[in-house]
Amino acid sequence: MLAVQGLRLLARNYRVAQGPGARAGEVDLIMRDPTGVLVFVEVRRRSRSQWGGALASVTRAKQLRIIWAARH
């Protein structure tokens, strides 16, 4: 689906050994759009919508780990 939108896959499951709170950071997909902008994708899924959906599962701590890995 992302490739159809013109995004090109650069890396999958990119990991940084140490991040905020001594936990590893990871970016599920790193892609580049047609204009050259890097796009960092977090792939999330929840089996039950009553738990708030995929977006609600990305906590502040998870956001910091993603940012840490993206800056690396």
Secondary structure as UniProt FT lines:
FT   TURN            2..6
FT   STRAND          8..16
FT   HELIX           20..22
FT   STRAND          25..32
FT   TURN            34..35
FT   STRAND          38..41
FT   HELIX           49..51
FT   HELIX           53..56
FT   HELIX           60..71
//
